[in-house]
């Protein structure tokens, strides 16, 4: 299995679903802070006869991310697909009452980590025949009480769309996809008490986004 998929934010929610959807055709490099979540994902990947390399790391840790990318280069020489789902969802709050710690963490995880990872992962994508990076939009910018999440996510999207424009003719391919609402921990934090039965199944949504047949 020569196809390598790097999933940052892989321990739960959409990230875990994407990893599981790709497991039959890709070796998964699963990155997340939560060791238990990664181990659960590994079990599910093994159940579909897939294989994963677990990296219990914080995406804001520059040295750890650089070391991981060097290890990927030494072991496989490339990354075919990078799926970036790592996100920090701070508590909802009016703009006049934002906690600066939540603001700083939102910016660090949602924007700065993306800016740090792109230069590290881009050479690995370029080394693949058809390297592709995929990011996921959540257009909360400007909505009430979504100050730090909306602003930091909008910053991420602006950066990613610049990268996509810059590499349109040269590669790697950079895509921004829009997931349907799913019953994830992030959404539960934003919309407590919501009827989750009407939301999309994460694995089915992952397959839809990646155009993988059921």
Secondary structure, DSSP 8 states (H G I E B T S, - for coil): ---EEEEES-SSHHHHHHHHHHTTTSEEEEEES-HHHHHHHHHHHHHTT--EEEEE--TT-HHHHHHHHHHHHHHTS--SEEEE--------B-GGG--HHHHHHHIIIIIIHHHHHHHHHHHHHHTSTT-EEEEE----TTSTTBHHHHHHHHHHHHHHHHHHHHTTTTS-EEEEE----B--HHHHHHSTT--GGGSB-HHHHHHHHHT---
